[in-house]
Amino acid sequence: FAKGRLYYFMGIQRTANFLYEYQTTNRKVSEQILNLSIEKKQKLIDLLSINYEPENREYRYEFFYDNCSSKIRDYLNAIFGSEIIWAKNPDANQLTFRQIINKNLEKEPWLGLGINLVLGSPIDKKADNYNLMFLPSYVEQILNETTIKSLDKNQNLIQKTKTLVKSSKVNSKSKPDISYIFWTMFLITIILLILKFEVAFKIWSSLTLFILGILGFILMFMWFGTDHQATKYNFNLLWATPTHWLTIYILISKKASQLKSIFLITSLIIIFSTILFWFVIPQDFHYAIKPLILQICIIYFYFYKKNKQLLNLNKTNDSV
């Protein structure tokens, strides 16, 4: 799953079993009854039967372009061809895939942060009406307004909609904000510097860079080590990079060098460019990471200055 080798397959189950699964997880199920002639019904049954053959039932799942929701769209296109007139959703060509995901994860801030970190710039392009149907909610909305060409007048594709399973989940309007945690981390960094707790600052900095280094390795793996297309070209690697582990070595090492200064100042420029070009980089960053990036910049700048001071001190001692 992590490597993106998502070979999914078509399965058949009784409707009662399917509905029971959704009841136990407190999830809503809506049924849309299609306006199909006998010939269209038979064509749909034939297509599903062919698809269920052992050599056909497996397919390469793709989160945004070929999933269980988009299959419904594809089957309807196969049945009706040019007869179907797809309704246009107001969100078509207005929202990116990332914005759509974020809109659906407003009440799950940590999950939203994780997904935003792992997914790269390919999902920052706007979704057209066709691609909106990677989400079941958009499939339902679009189908409700979709029509079929007829000799006298166009007919609605959906005859009626029924709720088969109700959900008792409370729709809270509150949107939890997790950025305060990262602002707290930023303030801890500032306080340790002001109070000149150098040992504590080193430990705190090393821990921060160690965790972000792990994140950097994960992002590198998701880009180069998997078949996922959505995790490639991830600009989060500008600030969450495996080279943070090299910085930890510099923190531990007491010997100053010009090479360390070059590495630290170059890293600082690259990391700070994320903030500097926040709206220019072709990828939307999660709002909560700003204080984290600023914290890393402070860490790098502090140790760059520290290394430079040691270099100047060594030069002075050598001249004496």
C-alpha positions as CSV (number, residue, x, y, z in Angstrom):
1,F,0.0,0.0,0.0
2,A,2.8,2.4,0.9
3,K,4.6,1.7,-2.3
4,G,1.6,2.5,-4.4
5,R,1.1,-1.0,-5.8
6,L,-2.6,-0.7,-5.3
7,Y,-4.1,-3.6,-7.2
8,Y,-7.8,-3.5,-6.2
9,F,-10.5,-5.8,-7.5
10,M,-14.2,-5.9,-8.0
11,G,-16.2,-7.8,-5.4
12,I,-19.8,-8.8,-5.1
13,Q,-21.8,-8.9,-1.8
14,R,-25.4,-8.9,-0.6
15,T,-26.9,-5.4,-0.1
16,A,-28.0,-6.3,3.4
17,N,-24.3,-7.1,4.4
18,F,-23.1,-3.9,2.8
19,L,-25.7,-1.8,4.7
20,Y,-24.9,-3.6,8.0
21,E,-21.3,-2.6,7.7
22,Y,-22.2,1.1,7.3
23,Q,-24.7,0.9,10.2
24,T,-22.1,-0.5,12.5
25,T,-19.7,2.4,11.6
26,N,-22.5,5.0,11.8
27,R,-22.1,6.1,8.2
28,K,-24.8,7.4,5.9
29,V,-25.9,5.5,2.8
30,S,-27.9,7.2,0.1
31,E,-29.5,5.4,-2.9
32,Q,-30.0,7.0,-6.2
33,I,-32.4,5.1,-8.5
34,L,-31.3,5.5,-12.1
35,N,-33.7,6.2,-15.0
36,L,-32.7,3.2,-17.1
37,S,-34.6,1.5,-19.9
38,I,-34.6,-2.3,-20.1
39,E,-31.9,-2.2,-22.7
40,K,-29.7,0.0,-20.6
41,K,-30.2,-2.1,-17.6
42,Q,-29.2,-5.2,-19.6
43,K,-26.1,-3.3,-20.9
44,L,-25.1,-2.4,-17.4
45,I,-25.5,-6.0,-16.2
46,D,-23.4,-7.3,-19.2
47,L,-20.7,-4.7,-18.5
48,L,-20.5,-5.7,-14.8
49,S,-20.5,-9.4,-15.7
50,I,-17.6,-8.9,-18.1
51,N,-15.8,-6.8,-15.5
52,Y,-16.2,-9.5,-12.9
53,E,-14.5,-12.2,-15.0
54,P,-11.3,-13.3,-13.2
55,E,-9.0,-11.7,-15.9
56,N,-10.8,-8.4,-15.7
57,R,-11.8,-7.8,-12.1
58,E,-8.4,-6.5,-10.9
59,Y,-7.5,-2.9,-11.6
60,R,-4.8,-0.4,-10.6
61,Y,-6.4,1.9,-8.0
62,E,-5.5,5.5,-8.2
63,F,-6.8,7.9,-5.5
64,F,-7.8,10.8,-7.7
65,Y,-8.3,9.4,-11.2
66,D,-9.4,5.7,-11.0
67,N,-11.2,4.8,-7.8
68,C,-14.5,3.3,-6.7
69,S,-16.4,6.6,-7.2
70,S,-15.0,7.3,-10.6
71,K,-16.0,3.8,-11.7
72,I,-19.7,4.8,-11.5
73,R,-19.0,7.8,-13.9
74,D,-17.1,5.5,-16.3
75,Y,-19.9,2.9,-16.4
76,L,-22.5,5.5,-17.1
77,N,-20.4,6.9,-19.9
78,A,-20.1,3.4,-21.3
79,I,-23.9,2.8,-21.1
80,F,-25.1,6.2,-22.5
81,G,-22.2,7.5,-24.5
82,S,-23.1,10.9,-26.0
83,E,-26.7,10.6,-24.7
84,I,-25.7,11.6,-21.2
85,I,-25.4,15.4,-20.4
86,W,-23.3,15.7,-17.3
87,A,-24.4,18.5,-15.0
88,K,-21.7,21.0,-14.1
89,N,-20.9,21.3,-10.4
90,P,-20.1,24.9,-9.1
91,D,-16.8,23.7,-7.8
92,A,-15.5,22.5,-11.2
93,N,-12.3,24.3,-12.2
94,Q,-12.5,26.3,-9.0
95,L,-10.9,24.1,-6.4
96,T,-7.7,22.1,-6.5
97,F,-7.6,18.4,-5.4
98,R,-5.8,19.6,-2.2
99,Q,-8.5,22.2,-1.4
100,I,-11.2,19.6,-1.9
101,I,-9.4,17.2,0.5
102,N,-8.9,20.0,3.1
103,K,-12.5,21.0,2.9
104,N,-13.5,17.4,3.8
105,L,-10.9,17.1,6.6
106,E,-11.6,20.4,8.5
107,K,-12.7,18.4,11.6
108,E,-9.7,16.0,11.4
109,P,-6.8,18.5,11.6
110,W,-4.0,16.0,12.3
111,L,-5.1,13.7,9.5
112,G,-5.3,16.8,7.2
113,L,-1.8,17.8,8.2
114,G,-0.4,14.3,7.5
115,I,-2.0,14.1,4.1
116,N,-0.9,17.6,3.2
117,L,2.7,16.8,4.1
118,V,2.8,13.6,2.1
119,L,1.0,14.7,-1.0
120,G,3.1,16.7,-3.4
121,S,2.4,19.4,-6.1
122,P,0.5,17.2,-8.6
123,I,-2.6,17.6,-6.5
124,D,-2.4,21.4,-6.6
125,K,-4.1,21.6,-10.0
126,K,-7.7,22.5,-10.3
127,A,-10.2,19.6,-10.7
128,D,-12.5,19.8,-13.7
129,N,-16.1,18.5,-13.6
130,Y,-15.0,15.1,-14.8
131,N,-12.3,14.7,-12.1
132,L,-14.5,16.0,-9.3
133,M,-16.1,12.6,-9.3
134,F,-13.3,11.0,-7.5
135,L,-15.4,11.8,-4.4
136,P,-18.7,10.1,-3.8
137,S,-20.4,13.3,-2.6
138,Y,-19.6,15.0,-5.9
139,V,-20.8,11.9,-7.8
140,E,-24.2,12.2,-6.0
141,Q,-24.5,16.0,-6.5
142,I,-23.6,15.8,-10.2
143,L,-25.9,12.8,-10.9
144,N,-28.8,14.6,-9.3
145,E,-28.7,17.3,-12.0
146,T,-27.5,15.1,-14.9
147,T,-29.9,14.5,-17.8
148,I,-30.3,12.0,-20.7
149,K,-31.0,13.2,-24.3
150,S,-34.4,12.2,-25.5
151,L,-36.5,12.8,-28.7
152,D,-39.1,14.9,-27.0
153,K,-37.3,16.4,-23.9
154,N,-34.3,15.5,-21.8
155,Q,-35.0,13.2,-18.9
156,N,-33.4,13.2,-15.5
157,L,-30.9,10.5,-14.9
158,I,-32.0,10.1,-11.3
159,Q,-35.6,9.1,-10.7
160,K,-35.5,9.5,-7.0
161,T,-33.1,9.4,-4.0
162,K,-33.6,7.5,-0.8
163,T,-31.7,7.3,2.5
164,L,-31.0,3.7,3.3
165,V,-28.9,4.2,6.4
166,K,-29.0,7.3,8.5
167,S,-26.0,8.7,10.4
168,S,-26.3,10.1,13.9
169,K,-23.0,12.0,13.7
170,V,-23.3,15.5,15.0
171,N,-22.2,18.1,12.4
172,S,-20.1,20.4,14.5
173,K,-19.2,23.7,12.8
174,S,-16.0,24.2,14.9
175,K,-12.7,23.7,13.1
176,P,-10.0,22.6,15.5
177,D,-6.8,24.6,15.1
178,I,-3.5,22.7,15.7
179,S,-1.2,25.6,14.8
180,Y,-1.0,26.7,18.4
181,I,1.1,23.6,19.2
182,F,3.7,24.7,16.6
183,W,3.6,28.3,17.8
184,T,4.3,26.9,21.3
185,M,7.3,25.1,20.0
186,F,8.5,28.3,18.3
187,L,8.1,30.2,21.6
188,I,10.1,27.5,23.5
189,T,12.9,28.0,21.0
190,I,12.9,31.8,21.5
191,I,12.7,31.5,25.3
192,L,15.7,29.1,25.5
193,L,17.7,31.5,23.4
194,I,16.7,34.6,25.4
195,L,17.6,32.8,28.7
196,K,20.8,31.5,27.1
197,F,20.1,27.8,28.1
198,E,22.6,26.5,25.6
199,V,22.6,22.9,26.6
200,A,18.8,22.8,26.7
201,F,18.7,24.6,23.3
202,K,21.0,22.1,21.8
203,I,18.9,19.2,23.0
204,W,15.7,20.8,21.9
205,S,17.1,21.7,18.5
206,S,18.6,18.2,18.0
207,L,15.2,16.6,18.9
208,T,13.4,18.9,16.5
209,L,15.8,18.2,13.6
210,F,15.9,14.5,14.3
211,I,12.1,14.2,14.0
212,L,12.0,16.4,10.9
213,G,14.9,14.4,9.4
214,I,12.7,11.2,9.7
215,L,9.9,13.1,8.0
216,G,12.3,14.1,5.2
217,F,13.3,10.4,4.7
218,I,9.6,9.5,4.5
219,L,8.9,12.2,1.9
220,M,11.9,11.1,-0.1
221,F,10.7,7.5,0.0
222,M,7.1,8.5,-1.1
223,W,8.6,10.5,-4.0
224,F,11.3,8.2,-5.3
225,G,10.5,4.8,-3.8
226,T,6.8,4.4,-4.6
227,D,4.5,4.3,-7.6
228,H,2.2,7.0,-6.2
229,Q,1.9,9.9,-8.6
230,A,0.4,12.3,-6.0
231,T,3.4,12.1,-3.6
232,K,6.0,13.2,-6.2
233,Y,7.4,16.7,-6.6
234,N,6.9,17.4,-2.9
235,F,8.2,20.9,-2.0
236,N,7.8,20.1,1.7
237,L,11.3,18.7,1.3
238,L,12.6,22.3,1.2
239,W,12.1,22.5,5.0
240,A,11.6,18.8,6.1
241,T,14.8,17.3,4.7
242,P,17.0,14.3,5.6
243,T,20.0,16.7,5.8
244,H,18.7,17.8,9.2
245,W,20.6,14.8,10.5
246,L,23.8,16.2,9.2
247,T,23.0,19.4,11.1
248,I,22.7,17.4,14.3
249,Y,26.3,16.2,13.7
250,I,27.3,19.9,13.4
251,L,25.5,20.7,16.6
252,I,27.4,17.9,18.5
253,S,30.8,18.6,16.9
254,K,32.7,21.4,18.6
255,K,35.1,21.9,15.7
256,A,34.3,25.0,13.6
257,S,35.0,25.0,9.8
258,Q,34.2,27.1,6.8
259,L,32.4,24.1,5.2
260,K,30.0,24.0,8.1
261,S,29.2,27.7,7.7
262,I,28.5,27.2,3.9
263,F,26.3,24.2,4.7
264,L,24.3,26.0,7.4
265,I,23.8,29.3,5.5
266,T,22.8,27.4,2.3
267,S,20.3,25.3,4.3
268,L,19.0,28.4,6.0
269,I,18.4,30.1,2.7
270,I,16.6,27.1,1.2
271,I,14.4,26.6,4.3
272,F,13.6,30.3,4.5
273,S,12.7,30.4,0.8
274,T,9.6,28.3,1.7
275,I,8.3,31.3,3.7
276,L,9.7,33.9,1.3
277,F,8.0,32.3,-1.8
278,W,5.0,30.8,0.1
279,F,2.5,32.0,-2.6
280,V,4.8,31.4,-5.6
281,I,5.9,27.8,-5.0
282,P,3.6,25.6,-7.1
283,Q,2.3,23.7,-4.0
284,D,0.0,24.8,-1.2
285,F,1.6,24.3,2.2
286,H,-0.4,23.5,5.3
287,Y,-1.1,26.7,7.3
288,A,0.1,25.1,10.6
289,I,3.8,24.6,9.5
290,K,4.7,28.3,9.3
291,P,5.9,28.6,12.9
292,L,7.7,25.2,12.5
293,I,9.7,26.6,9.5
294,L,10.5,29.8,11.4
295,Q,11.7,27.7,14.3
296,I,14.1,25.7,12.0
297,C,15.4,29.0,10.5
298,I,16.2,30.3,14.0
299,I,18.0,27.0,14.8
300,Y,20.1,27.2,11.6
301,F,20.9,30.9,12.0
302,Y,22.0,30.5,15.6
303,F,24.4,27.6,14.9
304,Y,25.6,29.4,11.8
305,K,26.5,32.5,14.0
306,K,28.0,30.1,16.6
307,N,30.2,28.5,14.0
308,K,31.3,31.8,12.6
309,Q,32.2,33.1,16.0
310,L,34.4,30.0,16.6
311,L,36.1,30.5,13.2
312,N,36.9,34.2,14.1
313,L,38.1,33.2,17.5
314,N,40.4,30.5,15.9
315,K,41.8,33.1,13.5
316,T,42.5,35.5,16.3
317,N,44.3,32.8,18.3
318,D,46.3,31.8,15.2
319,S,47.4,35.4,14.6
320,V,48.4,35.8,18.3
